[in-house]
Amino acid sequence: MNPLVIALTKGRLQKKTVELFEKAGFDCAVFSDPGRKLVLEMPDAGAKVVLAKAADVVTYVDHGVCDIGVVGKDTILEAGRSLYEVMDLGFGKCRFALAVKEGEDFFAPGKYRRRVASKYPAVAARYFLEQRMDVEIIKIEGSVELAPLLGLADGIVDLVETGQTLRENGLVIARDILPVSARMVVNLASMKMRKQEILNLLDRLKGAMEG
């Protein structure tokens, strides 16, 4: 049987995921000094691990080259792919929020058509559609906090953890939108073809989270 292929989001989520695997009793020594390797073997887990950027994790799992992925809920929502979301891993917690310049009322009645900047245009558009608000969404790649400061937008939709960056730039949260955390996702075909292997892995991880 070929090993399960697990895609991990590089960075903080990778570190937390490896800690969870270690707690579940898997040998994770290969992660201590991977060098420049992007594919790592975990024989005792019957798996090999691919290290990738968040958006690519979703793509690899969606296309079936990886069976399982660990990625933030923010990336899942923005990508809009068809995946099984099988576990909330409980780390990488933050939230989507709408932020505006201090003292401004984004929801004031009769206000002109608003503009909102975001690195997550799909998430932002979905939120304002649910609110039945006509809002122009502007995609920003870098520091989205600049948009209202420069007059490009009336507000931003972004991930917020502590809110420190917002405060330092004169912005305040106008509305919390939804919570975000790291999730485990599974390819649709893999869940059918390799269901028992995947469930066995999930059981061990759940046991480690509860222990």
N, C-alpha and C positions, 0 to 999 in steps of 0.2 A: 504494500500500500504506500502510495506517495505521501510525504508529510503534508500536514495542513500548512498553508501559507498564511501568515499573519502579518498584516501591515500595521506598523506603529507610527504614530505621529512623532517626529523628532522633537527634542527639546524637553520641556517640563512634563508633558504627558508621557513621553517615553520613560523618563525616570520613575514616575509614579507607577506606570504599568509594570515595569521590571520589578519594582518593590512588591507589587501585588503577586506577581508570578513567583517570586522568591518565598513569600509568605505561604503560597499554596504548595510549596515543596519542590518546585522545579529548579534545576541547576541553571543559574543565570550568569555563570562565570564569564561567558563569552562577551557579555556586555561591559565588563570592567575595563577592557582595553581593545575596542573593536578596530582601532586605527581608522582607515578610510573605507572599510568594508560596509556595504549597504545591505548585504544579505547574510544573516547569521544563523547558524544551525543550533537547534535545541532538540537533540535526539530523545532525551527522556520525556519531552512533551509531545514527541511525534510531530514536530513542527519545525519550520524555518521561518525566520522573522525578517521582514523587509522594512527598512527605515526610510521614511518618506515625509514630504511636506503634507500638511493636513489635507489640502484640496486633492492631492494625488492619492492619498489613502482612499478617499471616497471613489475616485475614478478606478483605481485598481480593483477594489472590491466589486464595484458595479459591473465591470467588464469580466470578472471571474478569474483574473490572473492571481488574485489573492482571495482566499476563502473567508477570512475574517479581518476586521480592521478595528483599531482603537482611535477615535477621533472626537473632537468636540462637537456638541450638539449644534453650535453655531455654523460649523462647516457643513453639517448634514442638511440643515435648513436652507442654507444659501445654495447648495448644489441641487437640491430637489431631485435626488436620484431614488430609484426603487431598491431599497435595501431592507433587510430585517434588522430592526433595532432591538437587540435581545437583552441588553443589560446597561443600567446606569451604574457606572463605576464609582460614583460618589466623590471624585476628585476633579480638579480643574474647574472649580465652581466660580461662576460669575453671573452676570445677567445682561441682557439687552436692555438699553434704556434710551429714552428720548431726552436730550439735554439742550438747553437754550442759554443765551446770555442772561446773567442775573438781572432780575427785574422785568423781564419780558414775559408776556402772557401768550404762549403759542396758540392756546385754544380760545382766545378772545373771539366772541361772535362777530360776524361781519368782516373779519379780517380778509385781506387780499389772499390770492392763492399762494400758499406757503411753499418754500423750497427747503428740502432737507438733504443734507450730505451724508453719505455713509459708505463704508467699505463693504457693506452688506445690502446692496440695493434690492435684492429679492425679498429679504426679510423685512426691510423698511416698507417696500411697496405693499407687501401682504398685510402688514399691520395697519397701514392707513386705509387700505381697501376695507378691512374689517371695521374700521372706525367710520367708514363712509365719508372720508375726507378727500378732497381733490388736492393732492400734493405732488409737486414735481420732485423727483428723486435724482440727485446728482452723485455719481460714483466718484469716490476719492480713494486713492491708493495709499497715501501717506498719512500724516497727522491730520485727522479729520477735524480736530478742534480748531484748526485755522479757518475753516469755512465760515462760521458765524463771526469770527473776529474780523475777517476781511470783507464781510458783507455779502459773501457768496450765497449764504443760506441762512434761514431763520432758525435752524436747529440741526442737530445731528442725531443719528441712530448709531450707537456703538456699544461695544462690550464694556462693562464697568465692573471692576473688582472692588477697589476701595474708594474710588471717586476722587483720588488725590490729583490726578492730571486735570480733571475737570475744574476743580477748585482753583488750581494754580493758574488756570487760563480764564477765570471769571465766568465759568459755566456752572449751571446747576441742573439737577435732574428734574424734568417736568413730568415724566411718567415712566415708571418701570413697565417693561413690556413682557419679558418672560425669562425664567431662569435657564442657565446653561451649565452643563457639566460634561465630563468625558463619557462617551458611550461606546459599547461594543456593537459592531454591526456585522452582518453576515450576508454573503452573496445568496441570492434567491435559489440558484441551482445547487450550490454547495449545501444549503440547509436540507435539501431533498436527498441528495446523493450521499452526503456524509453526516447525516443527522446525528447518529449515535456518537461519533467521535467528537462532534462539536458540543453535544449535550454533556458528555463526560468532562470536557475541558471547562465548560461553564459551571458545572457542579463543583469542581475543585476550586475555581475562583470564588464562587459564592460562599463556599465553606471558609475560605481564607478571609473574606470580607466580614463574615459573621463571627469568626473566631477571635 
